[in-house]
Amino acid sequence: MTQSELNMAVSRLFTIGKDIFNSSARKDSIVINEEKHQIDGDFNAEPFKAHVKLSIYPENGLVTLFSVLPFDVPPTKASEFARLVCEINYNDLYAGNYDYNEEKGKVVFRVAIPFRNSIISKELLEESIKYAVETVSKYNDRMFKVASS
């Protein structure tokens, strides 16, 4: 992929991402950073909203979706929580994964889509965002219970 083709692919993906966030995310939550090719926004999910950050990394040829869970895990729950994250990642997830930073008590769901030498359709990006929101929604309650019990 030439630099010109890469620039066009990044521009196209960013435009698609903005369209998706503008049509699906809560309007008051959308933050667009043109320079860094990043879009943040909140999506309706149960029991919490799902905050999703879409980032395009031209240097790596990747689009990533991150959703930081809206609660912290206390140190007293670290071991039990880490086991839960491993169980969910291993048994339930085929795309994406949860990462848990024990030192900070933060949990993030992550999906990465490579785009170098390929074309990502609007439908694929929409489905990936939908998948991220649905996955976070599906496991938020279970993770919150372990973190707060």
C-alpha positions as CSV (number, residue, x, y, z in Angstrom):
1,M,0.0,0.0,0.0
2,T,1.5,3.3,-1.0
3,Q,1.4,6.3,1.4
4,S,-1.2,7.9,-0.8
5,E,-3.4,4.8,-0.7
6,L,-2.9,4.6,3.1
7,N,-3.9,8.2,3.6
8,M,-7.1,7.6,1.5
9,A,-7.9,4.5,3.5
10,V,-7.5,6.3,6.8
11,S,-9.6,9.2,5.6
12,R,-12.3,6.9,4.4
13,L,-12.4,4.9,7.6
14,F,-12.4,8.0,9.7
15,T,-15.4,9.4,7.7
16,I,-17.2,6.1,8.1
17,G,-16.5,6.1,11.8
18,K,-17.8,9.6,12.3
19,D,-21.0,8.7,10.4
20,I,-21.6,5.7,12.6
21,F,-20.9,7.6,15.8
22,N,-23.1,10.5,14.7
23,S,-26.0,8.1,13.9
24,S,-25.7,5.7,16.9
25,A,-23.8,7.3,19.8
26,R,-25.4,9.7,22.3
27,K,-25.0,13.1,20.6
28,D,-23.8,14.9,23.7
29,S,-21.0,12.4,24.2
30,I,-19.2,12.4,20.9
31,V,-15.7,13.8,20.8
32,I,-13.8,13.8,17.5
33,N,-10.0,14.3,17.3
34,E,-9.2,14.7,13.6
35,E,-5.4,14.9,14.2
36,K,-5.2,11.6,16.1
37,H,-7.9,9.9,14.1
38,Q,-9.9,9.2,17.2
39,I,-13.6,9.3,18.0
40,D,-15.1,8.8,21.5
41,G,-18.7,8.4,22.3
42,D,-21.3,6.7,24.6
43,F,-23.6,4.1,23.4
44,N,-26.7,2.9,25.2
45,A,-26.1,-0.5,26.9
46,E,-27.4,-2.2,30.1
47,P,-26.8,-1.8,32.9
48,F,-24.3,0.9,32.1
49,K,-23.6,3.0,29.0
50,A,-20.7,1.7,26.9
51,H,-18.1,4.3,26.2
52,V,-16.3,3.4,23.0
53,K,-13.2,4.9,21.5
54,L,-12.4,4.3,17.8
55,S,-8.8,4.9,16.9
56,I,-7.1,4.5,13.5
57,Y,-3.4,3.8,13.5
58,P,-2.0,4.4,10.0
59,E,1.5,3.4,11.0
60,N,0.2,-0.1,12.1
61,G,-2.7,-0.4,9.6
62,L,-5.1,-1.0,12.5
63,V,-8.5,0.3,13.6
64,T,-9.1,-0.4,17.3
65,L,-12.2,-0.1,19.4
66,F,-11.7,0.3,23.2
67,S,-14.3,0.4,25.9
68,V,-13.1,1.2,29.4
69,L,-15.5,-0.2,31.9
70,P,-17.2,2.5,34.1
71,F,-15.9,1.1,37.4
72,D,-12.6,0.2,39.1
73,V,-11.7,-3.1,40.6
74,P,-10.5,-2.8,44.2
75,P,-7.2,-4.5,45.1
76,T,-9.0,-6.9,47.4
77,K,-10.9,-8.3,44.4
78,A,-7.9,-8.4,42.0
79,S,-7.3,-12.2,42.0
80,E,-11.0,-13.1,41.7
81,F,-11.5,-10.5,39.0
82,A,-8.4,-11.6,37.0
83,R,-9.8,-15.2,37.0
84,L,-13.1,-13.9,35.7
85,V,-11.5,-12.0,32.9
86,C,-9.4,-15.1,31.9
87,E,-12.6,-17.2,32.0
88,I,-14.6,-14.9,29.8
89,N,-11.7,-14.4,27.3
90,Y,-11.0,-18.1,27.0
91,N,-14.5,-19.5,27.1
92,D,-16.8,-16.9,25.6
93,L,-15.0,-14.4,23.2
94,Y,-14.0,-15.2,19.7
95,A,-13.3,-11.7,18.7
96,G,-11.8,-9.1,21.0
97,N,-10.7,-9.5,24.6
98,Y,-10.8,-7.9,28.0
99,D,-7.6,-6.5,29.5
100,Y,-7.3,-5.9,33.2
101,N,-4.7,-3.7,34.8
102,E,-4.4,-4.8,38.3
103,E,-2.3,-1.9,39.5
104,K,-4.8,0.7,38.3
105,G,-7.9,-1.4,38.8
106,K,-9.0,-0.6,35.2
107,V,-10.7,-3.0,32.7
108,V,-11.0,-2.4,29.0
109,F,-12.6,-4.4,26.2
110,R,-10.6,-4.2,23.0
111,V,-11.2,-5.2,19.3
112,A,-8.6,-4.6,16.6
113,I,-9.2,-4.8,12.9
114,P,-6.3,-4.7,10.5
115,F,-6.8,-2.7,7.3
116,R,-3.5,-2.7,5.5
117,N,-3.9,-3.8,1.9
118,S,-7.6,-4.3,2.4
119,I,-10.9,-2.4,2.4
120,I,-13.1,-2.3,5.5
121,S,-16.7,-1.8,4.6
122,K,-19.1,0.5,6.5
123,E,-21.1,-2.6,7.5
124,L,-18.0,-4.3,9.0
125,L,-17.1,-1.3,11.1
126,E,-20.8,-0.9,12.2
127,E,-20.9,-4.6,13.2
128,S,-17.6,-4.3,15.1
129,I,-18.9,-1.3,17.1
130,K,-22.2,-3.1,17.7
131,Y,-20.2,-6.2,18.8
132,A,-18.1,-4.1,21.2
133,V,-21.2,-2.5,22.8
134,E,-23.1,-5.7,23.0
135,T,-20.1,-7.6,24.5
136,V,-19.5,-4.9,27.1
137,S,-23.3,-4.8,27.9
138,K,-23.4,-8.6,28.2
139,Y,-20.5,-8.8,30.7
140,N,-20.6,-5.5,32.6
141,D,-23.1,-6.7,35.2
142,R,-21.2,-9.9,36.0
143,M,-17.9,-8.0,36.2
144,F,-19.4,-5.3,38.3
145,K,-20.8,-7.8,40.8
146,V,-17.4,-9.4,41.3
147,A,-15.7,-6.0,41.6
148,S,-18.2,-4.7,44.1
149,S,-19.1,-7.7,46.2
